[in-house]
Amino acid sequence: FKIGNAGGATPRNGTNQLRIVWRDGNPGDANVDLEILNLGAGEGLFEASSASSPRGTESKLYLFSYSVPPGENRDYRLRFNNGAAGGATPLVQIYRVSGFGAFDDSETAYTIVHPGLCDGTIAVGAWTQRDTWTNYIGEVWTCCDLVLGAFAEFSSRGPRVDGRRKPELLAPGASHVSLRDSTFSTLATRFIDNDGFGLDGSGPADYYTLEGTSQAAPTAAAAAALVLEAGPGLSPSGVRHALQSTAANAAAPDDDVGHGLIDVLAAIQNLPAPGTDIDGDHRVAPEDCDDDDPTVWATPGEVTGVRFVGPAHLEWDEPAEPGAVRVGYDTVRSADPADFVSAATCVETDGDDRMSVDGDEPGPGDALYYLVLARNDCAAGRGSAGNGSDGGPRAARSCP
């Protein structure tokens, strides 16, 4: 970890927040520690907090106080210590949450941070829709070696440490023209004239161009608002599904772009038209459910092609007959292949992407069994657990 002060005339003093996050199959044991091997006089490293997540990942936050003399650059040597007596080798990531300095040879994966990491959020990456602009006095500027019509290189990439795919979507975020806040947006090179005529500085310049996922996220929020306007009864998962299923990379999502660039027109056009009775039960879209009739959309077909793509990392294909416009999935784990009720644990609830990651892994000589349950947004739509090896219907616990 490098902190520079080669051109400074006074010591550079400060405090960094450094966070480590890891997953090793033993959540809650707080077994990994951070150490800085070459602290100088007056410098220190202190653990501020420790936590674990329902996903089986763990984290610690450290306060790193540094003091770099004038004319020097300091390279701090960091080391992780694993205090566990056994278990899986942890995947550990470290982030500078605040402060000054940079890591050498930092990787581009695992770089999405809070709050984009949260289960219920839609993490949005940036797409480059413009790489040049003309400012309010007619000067043409180009930014940041951006590639027009492509994923912006500065945008963070997934996955999460537990393997869950992030980001979910891309939205235009570079170079983005929006309203100018005169107290913040102060670079005249980026001032944009109101009407684009008479670019001599005489007219109002109330717009500004900027790059960032901070620009992409509100663009995606606006797209979600348009989808919700077109389908006012949609649930949050319904809006999410509408955007993801029609995005540019929906057929092959990955950890760089997620489902790809949003297409809000396609998302709206693929919604069931308001007033449409999809299944003939005299109720209409978008929530075309009949709570009094448990046979309406109550049993989506079974998911297909369930497969492991890594330790405790499952992926699957959609059911052949989803039974609804929107389908979510519950993943249930059991140590007993014949009991997915009393012996079962809910690994993931109502995820609408076709993957799930379990924070636990079986010990030596043990086995864990998984069941993926398709469900829909109707009250009766918990879905079917399918048939067991004996050919009879399988029971499964209901996840929250």
BELBELPE-V969685 format. One record per run of one state. SS is the DSSP state (H for helix, E for strand, - for the rest). FROM is the first residue (numbers start at 1). LEN is the number of residues. If there is no record, write none. Layout:
ss | from | len
SS | FROM | LEN
SS | FROM | LEN
//
This chain:
ss | from | len
- | 1 | 1
E | 2 | 4
- | 6 | 6
E | 12 | 12
- | 24 | 8
E | 32 | 5
- | 37 | 7
E | 44 | 9
- | 53 | 5
E | 58 | 11
- | 69 | 3
E | 72 | 4
- | 76 | 2
E | 78 | 5
- | 83 | 8
E | 91 | 8
- | 99 | 3
E | 102 | 1
- | 103 | 21
E | 124 | 5
- | 129 | 3
E | 132 | 3
- | 135 | 5
E | 140 | 3
- | 143 | 8
E | 151 | 1
- | 152 | 17
E | 169 | 6
- | 175 | 1
E | 176 | 4
- | 180 | 8
H | 188 | 3
E | 191 | 2
- | 193 | 14
E | 207 | 4
- | 211 | 2
H | 213 | 18
- | 231 | 5
H | 236 | 10
- | 246 | 4
H | 250 | 3
- | 253 | 1
E | 254 | 1
- | 255 | 3
E | 258 | 1
- | 259 | 2
E | 261 | 1
- | 262 | 2
H | 264 | 6
- | 270 | 34
E | 304 | 7
- | 311 | 2
E | 313 | 5
- | 318 | 9
E | 327 | 8
- | 335 | 9
E | 344 | 8
- | 352 | 3
E | 355 | 3
- | 358 | 11
E | 369 | 8
- | 377 | 10
E | 387 | 1
- | 388 | 5
E | 393 | 1
- | 394 | 7
//
